């Protein structure tokens, strides 16, 4: 079954939910273009989510996707925070700033009962999850809410687990994808596969639709994924330069510069591996570090460095999320981008 039928949309494409890079405007534009627009909810409280959904519903009645994180909230470790700040001390000194105060909480929360109550009231057509699924009690109620439920898999084992839990479709996140890896069963990055290989495994072994994500940046790669058996695709990076995107001017400049040619997985900015454009911090510290605080706490130590550097026009300490194939980015509307991406399919 194609996702056009599953989600009642015209184009077999989901706009990847990109927390921090978008709001309702991108979701609206994509949904009005006939694909599935997504609203990232992981950094929003319930009041903010409701306000954004009301904006979307006032602009379009087409189906939308609300996306949530399902990470395990690990215990706060002050020792890790102190060690990480000590490692960053030379950079604080360079920018003539004090080490920031240690925070025991950050603004990314796993899906909870408040989110569930909101969903039952707002009735989105699709709900997607990253980093697994909500806890069992919440999941049982979600399955009765009337929405189609999907989640990300980075390995065959994760995909089979998601299928066993009753999801309606699985997002196959290839290694090329920008932003955070969605793994949840095993943090070993050596298990991660490129998009084409992972998609082939999932299509062969699953009995539910598989949505291809990672490295898809133009109509040819959309068609290739569909020809390989994908029920649809999920695309994020190609929308980053669109008019409706909320990324900073410095991030936009980086995407259009030679910097964009090199991306890597890094945990320095959040505590979980995520793909972004390589910058100074990633080069000098190494993109992956064993002393970084657990997700999502790592960000509090680098935020002041980011702000200080950005005031000077530098992205040395800025997370520049991007997939490997960022050459598809265009300074056009998200409506135009959606049409370009699927022009070989319809």
N, C-alpha and C positions, 0 to 999 in steps of 0.2 A: 504493500500500500504506500503510495506517495504521500508526502506530508500535505500536499494540496487538499487531498481528501480527508486526511486525519484531522487537520486544523481548520478546514473550510476556508482556505486561502487560494488565491489565483496563481501565485508564483511559488515554486518549491524552495524557498529561501527564508531562513531565520536571520535577522540582524542580531549578531552576538551582543548580549548585555555587557556593557563596559563600564563598571563602577568607577566614578570619578571623571569619566571622559564624556558623559552624555547625561541628558535628562529626558523629559517627555517629548521634546521637540524632535529628536531623532526617531524615537519610537513612532510618533505620529506620521512623520514623512514616509517611513518604510511601510507602515500599515496601510496608509492611503494609496501607496503604490502597488498594493496587492500581495506583498510578502508579509511575514510575521514580524512586526516590530516588538522590541523587548525593552523592558524597564528594569535596570539593575536596582535591587532593593536592599542590598547588603549594608550599605552605608546610610540608609534612611530609616528614621523612626516611623512608627505607624501613621502618625499624623502627616508626615511628609509624603509617604507612599500614597495615602488617600488623596492628598492634594494633587499629586502628579497624575494619578489615575483619573481624577475628575477632569483634568485638563485634556487628557487623551480622549475620554469619552465625549467631551464637548466638541472635539474636532473630527472624530471618526467612530463609527460603530463597528468597524472591522475588528477581527480577532487580535488580541495582544497577548504577550507573554510577560509574566512577572517572574523575576529570577532572584533566588535566595542562596546564601551560603549555608552549608551544613557541616562546617568544620567542628572539631572537638575543641571546646574551650579548655585549654590547659591551664594548670595552676601558674600564677604569676611568680617569676623568679627574680628577686632583686639582685642576686649574685650575677645572673646572666646580664642583666641590664648594666650593672657597674662594669663588668668586664668589657662589654661592647663599647661603652662610652670611653673607657680607657684606651681601647683600640683606635677610637676616632679622635682622641685628644689632640694629635698634631693638626688635624683639620680645624678643630675649634680654635686652636691657637693661631693658625694661619689667617682665619677670618675674624680674629679678635672678638670671639663670642664665648660666653660661658657654656659649659656643658648643660644641656637642658635638664630640668627637674625630672625625676623618674615618675612615670605614670603607671599605675597598675591596671588601667583600663584604656582601651582604644575603641574606635567607633565602628568596628565590624563585628556583628553578632550573628551567631548561628540561628537558624529558623526556630521560632518559639511559638508558644500558645497565643501570644498577642498577634503574631503574623497570621496564624491560622484563623483566628476570629475575624480578622480583617478580610482575609480571602473569602471566607464564607459570606461576608456582606458584599464585597465588591464583585465577586463572581467573574474573575478573569477566565478567558477561554483556555489558556495554557499556563502551566506553572513549571518552571525549570529549576534544577538544583545543581550546585557545584560543590565538590568535596563530599559526594555521597548522597544520603537521604536523611530526612528528619528522623528523630527517635520514633520508636514503634507506635506509641500511643497517638502521636500527631499524624503519623503516616496512615494509620487506620481511618482516621477522620478525613484526611485529605482524599482518600480514595472514594469517598462518598460525596465530595464537594461538586462534582460535575465537570471539573476541568480535566484536560488532558495533562498527564504528568510525565515529564522527561528529566533525564539527568545525564551527566557527563561520565564517560568511561575513558580511561587511558590505556587499559589493557583488556584482553579477552576475559580474564577472571572478573574484573570489575563489571564488565558488560553482562556477563552471565548472572552475577549477583543481582544487578539491577533488574534484569528480566525476571528473575525468580521472585522479586518483590512486587511485581505487577506494574512496572512503568509501561507507558504506552509507546515509547520510543527511546532509543539511546543515542546520545551525541558521541560520536567517535572523534576524540580530540587527538589529532596527530601531533607529533613533536614540533612541527613548524609553527603551531599556533602562538599568537601573542597573548600576553597576560598570564594569569596564574594557571598552572597545571591543575587539573581537576582530580588528581589521584587521591584515593582514600583507603585502599586496602594495603598498599605497600609503598613507602616513600622512596624506594630504590629507583633512581632515575635511569639506571641502565635497563630497566624493563620497558621504558617508553619507546614507542616505535614511530617512524614517519607515517604520515597520513595514509599513503597508498597501502602500506603493509598492514596497518591496523584495520583499515576499512575492510580489506579483503578477509581478514580473520573474522571480523564481526558479522559481515554479510553471510559468510559460510556457516557460522554456528548459531546465529540468533534467529528466532522465529517472529521477531517484531521489527518494525522499521528502524533503520540505522541512518543517522544524519551525519554527514561528513563535515568535519571542521579542521582547519589547520592548513595553511598554505594556499587557500583558495582565494584568488585575487582578481580574476577576470572571467569572462564567459567561457573561455576554453577550459579552464580548470573546473568550473561548475559542471560543464558537460562531461568532462572526464570522470568526475566523481559519480555522476548519475549513470554513466555508461558502465561503471564498475559495480553498480548495484545499490548505490545510496538512494534513499527515499527522498532526499533533499540535502541541502547544504546549510551550514551556519557560517556567516562571514562577519568579521569584526574589523580588522585592520584597514581594509579598503574604505571604510566609512570615516576614518579618523580626520581626514582633511575636508570632509563635507561641511557645508555651511552650518548644519545643525549640530556639529560636534562641539563639545565644550573644552577640548584640550587647549592648553596655553599657547600663546604665540611662539614661545621658545620650543615647545614640543612640535608645533607645526613646522618651524624652521628646521628642526633636526630631521624630520621625516623627508624634507626636501633637499637635504644636504648629503654629503658623502658619508656622514656618520651613519646614515640609515642602512648602509651596506652590511654592517656587522651587528648582529644581534646575538644574545646569549641568554641562557637561563640564569637567573640570579635570585638569591634570597635576602640580599642586603637591605632591601627597602621595606619588606613586610614580614619576613621570617619564613615565607614559603616560596618555592621556586616559581618564578614567573619570567616569561620571555620579554626582553626589552632591548632597545638600542644600547650598545656598549658605550659607557661614558668613563670619566676619570676614576670614580670610586670603584667601579667594577674592574677596571684594569689594574689599579694599584693594590686593592685589597684581595682581588680575586673574585669572580662573580658569585661563587658559592663559598660560604664560610660556616664552620662548625660552631662558632661562638656567638652567632647572631641569636637574639632572643626569639622565642616561639611566636608564630603567627597569632595575632597581627601586631604584636608589641614592638617589633623592630623599628617601625616607622617613627616612633617618638624621638629616637636618638638622632635621626638624620634630618628631621623636619627643619630645625633651625639652620643647619648647613644648607639645605636646599633653598630656603628663603634668602639667606645671605648671598649665595652664589647667583641666584636668579636676579637679584637686584643689580648685579653687575653684568647681566646678560649671559650667564653661564649655566649650563646644564650638567655640571660636574657631579651634582648630588641629586639629580632629579630622575625619578623613575620614568623612563620613556617607553612605555609598553608598546610593543609592535611585534607582529609576526615576521617570519623570515621573508615572505614575499610582500614587501611593502611598496613595491613599484606600482601597484594598482591604485594607490591613493590619488585622488583628484580633488581639486578645489571646485566642486560642483555640488548641486543639491543632492540630498540623499535619495530623492525620487529618481533623478537621473542616474545615480550610481546603481540603484536597484534595477533599473531598466537595462543598463549596460551589462550587469552581471548575469542576467538571465536571457539575453537576446538570442543565444543559440539554443535555448530550450523551448521557447514559445514562438 
